[in-house]
């Protein structure tokens, strides 16, 4: 999975979002060469095992706010 620094992600956010949303590309966002976050399409997120977690984005999208938050 390609890595992108926070600075690069900020500079190219529209491009990264398009690649993620339309091509299902995944990116690891790093700060000081340490993984910080991941950028994945909602399609991939919905089909991942993480979607079953009660604190997942699905809980947020479907419920209008963070579950348990």
Buried (B, 14 or more C-beta within 10 A) or exposed (E): EEEBBEEBBEEEEEEBBEBBBEEEBBBBBBEEEEEEEBBBBEEBBEEEEBBEEEEBBBBEEEEEEEEEE
